[in-house]
Each structure stands twice: as structure tokens, then as C-alpha cells.
Amino acid sequence: MTDAARGPETPDPTSATPPPPRTGLELQEGVRVPRRQVVSWALWDWGTQPFNTVILTFVFTAVYLTSEAFLDPAVVALGESDPAYQRGLAELTSGVGLWNTLAGLLILVFAPVVGQRADATGRRKVWLAGGTAGMVLCMLALWFVEADPMYFVLGAALIGLGSVLNEIAGVNYNAMMVSVATPRTVGKVSGLGWGLGYVGGILALLFVVIADAANWWGMPTDNGLAFRVIAVGCALWTIAFAWPILAFVPEQPATKGRPKVGFFVGYAVLVRDVQGLWRTSRRTFWFLLASAVFRDGLSGVFAFGAIIGSVSFGFSSQEVIIFGIAANLVAGISTVLVGFADDRFGPRSVILTTLSIIVVAGVSVVLLRDLGPSVYWAGGLVLSACVGPAQAASRSYLARVTPVGRESEIFGLYATTGRAASWMSSALWTITIAVTGATIWGTLGIVAVVLVGLVLMWFVPGAPAAESRSEAVPETHTGA
């Protein structure tokens, strides 16, 4: 069933509500958006992705910051088999987790109010530029994180702060999608940005792999120099590719009627706005809840996928990297292509289809695990091909149903609800492994989160697809 089949007039299953307010995309109906604006918007994803891929996930944090370089030399001298050595590494990983948790709490608290202020003042590009510049400065400052225990807190704090600034910039980046998309193209535009993000991150990772294989072309690598150069390189990458959105994508004017209040008073306004969503745009309210659940499951697929390959299927570290590159490449390509289906059938249909495939593929990997690594390759690539499209369609759905002039605030709530639910896949992963004693069963914990999100999403009314948009708009606003 397409989203258009359900249509905007589909009654909310919970209760009757007033007609939803007008959305920003509806004002774009019939507008011809210059290609340069679309490409400039999407390049921000390409330009900032190395922070997530190289700094946060695969290289700086995982390989450098949680390595023995930051242990007490006396502990390192005991050897890897000594319990004190293992406890030391565990303390490093938990320390990184602590700073990431603090970052998550800051995002949880600040994202929606910052977005609200950006809407009220018409300064989304200012918040986008500030968040991006701050993240770049954090990456540049990682140059000073030398391979010594005394620099560990500096490194973890900079990465945590960079995560907060990246999320704040991302809230306004997502909100600006309305400026470069129309009801007929929003799926393709969202998919293009998300897909370029995957490909950009992997290309940056490939540069790291090539440099390591070439032994850094004779450059000295002591004192963590190689990793510090990587951090600076990621910052320069962001500067090189993230600026076009500021130069070529137009700013939206300040939202009329939105109160320009102090920061703390903004929380009272936020509470009233959420209550207003419940009364006038309940579809948006329920989608924020449902997407928080399934997005956490999607995050779990990539967060724990490499561990499953390594522990359950015996992949070497090199094989894991090769699979990671292939998985992200597949995710990037599929995300761009499925964007066309988003515009044709609606984002709800894309989300339901991809989540269903993820559930089936995840269960199949567990049940067919005895067939060997080929099962992991096949199932893992299918999962990767669905994760990106589900995430991009989620962003597209929210853009289609967000009331005009409140895009930054609603995408701030999108970030907040995501953080509020970010414990589920990790918790079920841990519990299922603890109960069964085998890592492979942790897959079912992640699948369970995706399945719950799928069920919740089934009861969320669909956003209108492009074909029905022009007819739907007048009906939506009758009597408004």
C-alpha cells in the first residue's frame, strides 16, 4: 500500500484531530529548485561524515584513543594477558562511553530548544555554520592529543563535544532540506544526501587504509602522529566540502508568530508546542515516537555488525574492514536509488518495506549461521542495503508532515527522541548474549528493536506521496 493510498485525510487511529497545519513542503509545490542548491545541500553530508566514520567509529576512537598508548606504562609492561592490562583497556572504553553519554544528554536537552530559536529568528544557517565550525575546531584540536595517558580526557572530551556540535548542526541541516526539495522530489533529495554521506565516509576511510598500507610514505608515526594527522585531515575535508550549503542554499525567513524568548523560557514554549502537535499534527507526534525506536535498531545494525562478523563468523580484522567498506558502499548506492521509490510510493511504504526485510534478513543470519561466512556476507549486505533507505525515508517523512516554520524545532525533537531511545538495541544485545552465552544471538536483540519499531510504524498514518500531493493539499486545508 502506498502512502498516497492512505492519504492525509486518513483518520488518526487514536482519536479524531483537527486538520493538520500546513507544511513547508506544501509551499514548495511547483517551485523549480536549482540543481546547484540541491548539490550544495547534499555536500554537507559528504563533508561532515568523516567525523562519524573516521573519528567517532572506526579509527581515532576505536584504534587510537582506546589503545595501550593511553595506559600507564607500568600496566603496559605487564603484557596483554595480564588482568590489569585488560582492566585498563576496559577503563578507557568506559571512559569514552561516559563522555559519549554526557554528549547524548546535552543533545537530549538542547537540540529542540536550539531548533526552536533557529525557527523563531530565521537563523538556521547561523546555527548550522556555528555547529559545523565548532566540530571542525574539535577535530583540529585532536592534533594535541598525544599518545600519553594525560591526554586521554582531552581526546574523549573533544570527541564528545564534537558530537554535540555535529548534532546541532545536523538539526538545522535537516530543516533546510525543505528549501531545496518539493513534494515530488523530497525522497530523492533526502536519499542523495544520506547516500553521499555513506560514500564520503568510506572514501575518507579508504584514504586512511591506503596511507597505512603505504606505511605513511615514510612519515614518523610515533607519539600518535598518524592519528593526529588523520584528525586534521578530516577537519580539512569538512572545510573543503561543507561550505557550499552556506553560500548557495537560501535561508528561510523567521517564522511569523513564533515567540522570540529567552533560552530557558524556550522550554515552556517547547512544552506548549508538543501539546500543540498532539492536538493539530498527531501524525507527526506518533511518528517521532515510532521512528525513535526503529532508528535505534538501525543504529544497532552498524554498531554491532562488525562484532558479529569477527566473533561469530571468524572474520579477521582485514576482512571486517573490507566488509565495512562494501556494506557502506552498498548502503550509499541503495539509499540514492530508493529515494525515487520514496517519491513514487511515499516514505511510509519505504520504511515498512525496508524494516520488514531487515527483520527477515537478521533472523536468517542467525538461523543459517552454520553455513559459514557466506551467510554473513549475503545477510549483512542485504541489511546494509536497507538501513540507509529507511533512515533517509524517515527524514523525508518528517519533512512532509512538519508544520511550516517549525522544521528546526521538529528535527530537534527528532534528535531528542532518538537519543531518548538510544539504549534499547544496546540493552537487548547485551541481555540476549548474557542469557544465551553466544554473540550470534545478540543479533535477535537488535532485530527485536527493529520489529517493535515496525509494528509502531504500521499504526502511523502515511505521508502523501508526490502523485497525490497536489490534490491532497486543498483537502488538508479546508476550513483552516
C-alpha positions in Angstrom: 0.0 0.0 0.0 1.4 3.4 -0.9 1.3 6.4 1.4 -0.9 8.1 -1.1 -3.5 5.3 -0.7 -3.8 6.2 3.0 -3.6 10.0 2.2 -3.5 12.9 4.6 -7.2 12.5 5.2 -6.8 9.1 6.8 -8.2 9.3 10.3 -5.8 9.0 13.2 -6.4 5.6 14.8 -6.1 7.1 18.3 -8.7 9.9 18.1 -10.2 12.5 15.8 -8.0 15.5 15.4 -8.3 18.8 13.6 -6.8 19.1 10.1 -3.0 19.2 10.3 -1.3 22.6 9.8 0.3 23.5 6.6 3.8 22.1 5.9 6.9 23.8 4.5 7.0 21.4 1.6 3.5 22.4 0.5 4.8 25.9 0.0 7.4 24.4 -2.4 4.7 22.9 -4.7 5.6 23.8 -8.3 8.8 25.5 -7.3 11.8 24.8 -9.6 14.8 24.3 -7.3 18.2 25.0 -9.0 20.4 21.9 -9.1 23.3 23.8 -7.6 21.2 24.3 -4.4 20.4 20.6 -4.1 24.0 19.5 -4.6 25.3 22.2 -2.2 22.8 20.9 0.4 23.8 17.3 -0.1 27.5 18.0 0.1 27.2 18.9 3.8 26.5 15.2 4.4 29.5 14.2 2.3 31.8 16.8 4.0 30.9 16.0 7.7 30.6 12.2 7.5 34.4 11.6 8.2 33.8 12.8 11.7 31.4 9.9 12.3 33.2 7.3 10.2 36.8 8.0 10.8 36.9 9.9 14.2 34.0 8.5 16.1 33.6 4.9 14.8 36.5 3.2 13.0 39.8 4.9 13.5 40.6 7.6 16.1 38.4 6.4 18.9 38.4 2.6 18.2 42.1 2.2 17.3 43.9 5.1 19.0 42.1 6.5 21.9 41.2 3.1 23.5 44.6 1.6 22.8 47.5 0.9 25.2 49.0 4.2 24.2 46.8 5.8 26.9 47.6 3.2 29.6 50.1 3.6 32.4 53.5 2.3 31.1 53.7 0.1 34.2 50.5 -1.6 33.2 51.6 -2.0 29.5 54.7 -3.7 30.7 52.6 -6.4 32.3 51.5 -7.7 28.9 48.2 -8.1 27.1 47.4 -11.3 29.0 47.5 -9.7 32.4 44.1 -8.9 34.0 45.4 -5.4 35.0 46.1 -4.7 31.3 42.6 -5.8 30.3 41.0 -3.7 33.1 43.0 -0.7 31.9 41.6 -1.0 28.3 38.1 -1.5 29.8 38.5 1.7 31.7 39.5 3.5 28.5 36.4 2.2 26.6 34.1 3.0 29.5 35.7 6.5 29.7 34.8 7.1 26.1 31.4 5.8 26.8 31.0 8.2 29.7 31.8 11.2 27.5 29.5 10.0 24.8 26.8 9.6 27.3 27.3 13.2 28.5 27.2 14.3 24.9 23.9 12.4 24.4 22.4 14.1 27.4 23.4 17.5 26.1 21.8 16.8 22.8 18.7 15.4 24.5 18.3 18.7 26.4 19.4 21.3 23.9 18.5 20.1 20.4 14.8 21.0 20.3 15.2 24.4 22.0 18.1 25.4 19.8 16.0 24.4 16.8 13.1 26.4 18.1 15.3 29.5 18.4 16.6 29.0 14.8 13.0 28.9 13.6 11.9 32.0 15.5 14.8 34.1 14.4 15.3 32.8 10.9 18.9 32.0 11.6 19.2 28.3 10.7 22.3 28.9 8.6 24.0 30.6 11.6 23.4 27.6 13.9 24.5 25.3 11.0 27.6 27.3 10.5 28.4 27.5 14.2 27.9 23.8 14.8 29.9 22.8 11.8 32.8 25.3 12.6 32.8 24.0 16.2 33.0 20.4 15.1 35.9 21.3 12.8 37.7 23.0 15.7 37.3 19.9 17.8 38.9 17.8 15.1 41.7 20.2 14.7 42.3 20.2 18.5 42.7 16.4 18.4 46.2 17.2 17.0 47.2 17.9 20.6 46.1 14.5 21.8 49.5 12.9 22.1 50.0 9.2 22.9 50.1 9.7 26.7 47.6 8.9 29.4 47.4 12.6 30.5 45.8 13.4 27.1 43.0 10.8 27.2 40.4 13.1 28.8 41.2 15.8 26.4 40.6 13.4 23.4 37.4 11.9 24.8 36.0 15.4 25.7 36.8 16.8 22.3 35.0 13.9 20.6 32.0 14.2 22.9 31.8 18.0 22.3 32.2 17.4 18.5 29.3 15.0 18.6 27.1 17.6 20.3 28.0 20.3 17.8 27.6 17.9 14.9 24.1 17.0 16.0 23.1 20.7 16.5 24.4 21.5 13.0 22.6 18.4 11.7 19.2 19.5 13.1 19.4 22.7 11.1 20.8 20.9 8.0 17.8 18.6 8.0 15.4 21.5 8.5 17.0 23.2 5.4 16.0 20.3 3.2 12.6 22.0 2.8 14.4 24.8 1.0 15.8 22.5 -1.7 13.1 20.0 -2.1 9.5 19.8 -3.3 6.7 17.3 -2.5 7.7 15.5 -5.7 11.5 15.4 -5.0 12.0 15.2 -1.2 12.6 11.5 -1.3 15.3 11.8 -3.9 16.9 14.8 -2.2 17.0 13.1 1.2 18.4 9.9 -0.3 21.1 11.8 -2.2 22.3 13.5 1.0 22.3 10.3 3.0 23.9 8.3 0.2 26.7 10.8 -0.3 27.3 10.7 3.4 27.9 7.0 3.3 30.2 7.2 0.2 32.1 10.2 1.6 32.8 8.5 4.9 34.0 5.3 3.2 36.2 7.3 0.8 37.8 9.1 3.7 38.3 5.7 5.4 39.9 4.3 2.2 42.5 7.1 2.3 43.4 6.1 5.8 43.7 2.4 4.8 45.9 3.3 1.8 48.1 5.6 3.9 48.6 2.8 6.4 49.4 0.2 3.7 52.0 2.6 2.3 53.5 3.0 5.8 52.6 6.7 5.7 55.1 7.2 3.0 58.0 7.3 5.5 56.4 9.8 7.9 57.2 9.1 11.5 54.2 7.7 13.4 55.4 7.8 17.0 53.5 9.7 19.6 50.2 9.0 17.8 51.3 11.3 14.9 49.5 9.3 12.2 46.2 9.5 14.1 46.6 13.2 14.8 47.3 13.8 11.1 44.1 11.9 10.3 42.1 14.1 12.6 43.4 17.3 10.9 42.8 15.7 7.5 39.1 15.1 8.5 38.8 18.7 9.6 40.2 19.9 6.2 37.8 17.5 4.4 34.8 19.1 6.2 36.0 22.6 5.4 36.5 21.7 1.7 33.0 20.2 1.2 30.6 21.6 3.8 30.8 25.3 2.9 28.6 25.3 -0.3 25.4 25.0 1.7 26.1 28.3 3.4 26.9 30.0 0.1 24.2 28.7 -2.2 21.2 27.4 -0.2 18.7 30.1 0.7 17.8 30.9 4.3 14.2 30.6 5.3 12.7 33.8 6.9 11.8 33.9 10.5 8.6 32.1 11.3 5.7 34.6 11.8 4.1 34.4 15.2 6.9 32.4 16.8 7.9 33.9 20.2 11.4 35.2 20.5 12.0 34.3 24.1 15.0 33.7 26.3 16.7 30.3 26.3 15.1 28.9 29.5 11.7 30.3 28.7 12.0 28.4 25.4 11.4 25.1 27.3 8.0 26.3 28.4 7.3 27.2 24.7 8.6 23.8 23.8 6.1 22.0 26.1 3.2 24.1 24.6 4.4 23.2 21.1 4.5 19.5 21.9 1.0 19.8 23.2 0.0 21.6 20.0 1.5 18.7 18.0 -0.8 16.3 19.9 -3.8 18.4 19.1 -3.2 19.5 15.5 -0.5 17.3 14.0 -0.8 14.0 15.8 0.7 12.1 12.9 4.0 13.9 13.5 3.8 13.2 17.2 3.3 9.5 16.7 6.0 9.3 14.0 8.6 10.9 16.4 7.9 8.1 18.9 7.8 5.2 16.3 10.9 6.4 14.5 12.9 6.8 17.7 12.5 3.0 18.2 13.3 1.8 14.7 16.2 4.2 14.3 17.8 2.8 17.3 17.5 -0.6 15.8 19.0 0.7 12.6 21.9 2.2 14.5 22.5 -1.2 16.2 22.9 -2.9 12.8 26.0 -0.9 12.1 27.2 -0.6 15.7 27.4 -4.3 16.3 27.6 -5.7 12.7 31.4 -5.8 12.7 31.5 -7.6 16.1 29.1 -10.3 14.7 31.4 -10.9 11.7 34.5 -11.0 13.9 33.3 -13.1 16.8 30.5 -15.3 15.3 31.9 -15.9 11.8 35.6 -15.7 12.4 36.4 -12.7 10.2 39.9 -11.2 10.5 40.4 -7.5 11.2 41.2 -7.0 7.5 38.1 -8.9 6.4 36.0 -6.8 8.7 37.3 -3.6 7.2 36.7 -4.9 3.7 33.2 -5.9 4.6 32.6 -2.5 6.2 33.7 -0.7 3.1 31.4 -3.0 1.0 28.5 -2.5 3.4 28.7 1.2 3.4 29.1 1.4 -0.4 26.0 -0.7 -0.8 24.1 1.4 1.7 25.1 4.6 -0.1 24.0 3.4 -3.6 20.8 1.8 -2.4 19.9 5.0 -0.4 20.2 7.2 -3.5 18.2 4.7 -5.7 15.4 4.1 -3.2 14.9 7.8 -2.9 13.0 7.5 -6.2 10.7 4.9 -4.7 10.1 7.3 -1.8 8.7 9.9 -4.1 6.7 7.4 -6.0 5.1 5.4 -3.2 5.7 7.6 -0.2 8.2 7.3 2.7 6.0 5.2 4.9 5.9 2.4 2.3 9.7 2.5 2.0 10.1 2.4 5.8 7.7 -0.5 6.3 9.3 -2.5 3.4 12.9 -2.0 4.4 12.2 -2.7 8.1 10.5 -5.9 7.1 13.4 -7.0 5.0 15.8 -6.2 7.9 13.8 -8.4 10.3 13.8 -11.3 7.8 17.5 -11.0 6.9 18.6 -10.7 10.6 16.7 -13.8 11.6 18.1 -15.7 8.6 21.6 -14.8 9.5 21.1 -16.4 12.9 19.2 -19.5 11.7 21.6 -20.2 8.8 24.9 -19.3 10.7 26.2 -22.9 10.3 26.5 -22.4 6.6 29.5 -20.1 7.2 30.8 -16.7 6.2 28.8 -16.6 3.0 25.6 -16.2 5.1 27.1 -13.2 6.9 28.1 -11.6 3.6 24.7 -12.1 2.0 22.6 -11.2 5.0 24.9 -8.3 6.0 24.8 -6.7 2.6 21.0 -7.0 2.5 20.8 -5.4 5.9 23.1 -2.6 4.8 21.1 -2.0 1.6 18.0 -1.4 3.7 19.4 0.6 6.6 20.3 3.7 4.6 16.9 3.9 2.7 15.0 3.5 6.0 16.9 6.4 7.6 16.6 8.7 4.5 12.9 7.9 4.2 12.4 8.7 7.9 13.9 12.1 7.3 11.7 12.5 4.2 8.6 11.5 6.1 9.2 14.1 8.8 9.8 16.9 6.3 6.5 16.0 4.6 4.5 16.3 7.9 6.3 19.1 9.8 4.3 22.3 10.2 5.7 25.2 8.2 8.2 27.3 10.0 8.9 24.7 12.7 11.4 22.5 10.8 14.4 23.1 13.1 12.4 22.6 16.2 10.7 19.4 15.0 14.1 18.0 13.8 15.4 18.9 17.2 12.7 16.8 18.7 13.6 14.1 16.2 17.2 14.1 17.6 15.9 14.2 21.2 13.5 11.3 20.8 16.3 9.3 19.1 18.6 9.9 22.0 15.9 9.0 24.5 15.5 5.6 22.8 19.2 5.0 22.1 19.6 2.5 24.9 17.3 -0.2 23.6 19.4 -2.0 21.0 22.5 -2.0 23.2 20.5 -3.3 26.2 18.8 -6.1 24.2 22.1 -7.0 22.6 23.7 -7.3 26.0 20.8 -9.2 27.6 20.4 -11.8 24.8 24.2 -12.5 24.8 24.3 -12.8 28.6 21.3 -15.2 28.6 22.5 -17.4 25.7 26.2 -17.2 26.1 26.8 -16.7 22.4 27.3 -13.4 20.4 25.3 -14.5 17.4 22.1 -14.4 19.5 22.7 -10.7 20.1 21.5 -10.2 16.5 18.0 -11.1 17.6 18.1 -8.4 20.3 18.7 -5.8 17.5 16.1 -7.4 15.3 13.6 -7.2 18.2 14.0 -3.4 18.4 13.5 -3.1 14.6 10.4 -5.3 14.8 8.9 -3.2 17.6 9.6 0.0 15.5 8.0 -1.7 12.5 4.8 -2.5 14.5 4.6 1.0 15.8 5.2 2.5 12.3 2.3 0.4 10.9 -0.1 2.4 13.0 1.3 5.8 11.9 -0.7 7.3 9.1 1.2 7.8 5.8 2.6 11.0 4.4 1.1 11.7 0.9 3.3 10.6 -2.0 4.1 13.0 -4.8 1.3 11.9 -7.1 -1.4 12.7 -4.6 0.2 15.8 -3.1 -1.4 18.5 -5.3 -4.8 17.0 -4.7 -4.2 16.5 -1.0 -3.1 20.0 -0.1 -6.5 21.7 -0.7 -8.3 18.9 1.2 -5.8 19.3 4.1 -6.5 22.9 4.5 -10.2 23.1 4.0 -11.6 25.2 6.8 -8.1 26.0 8.2 
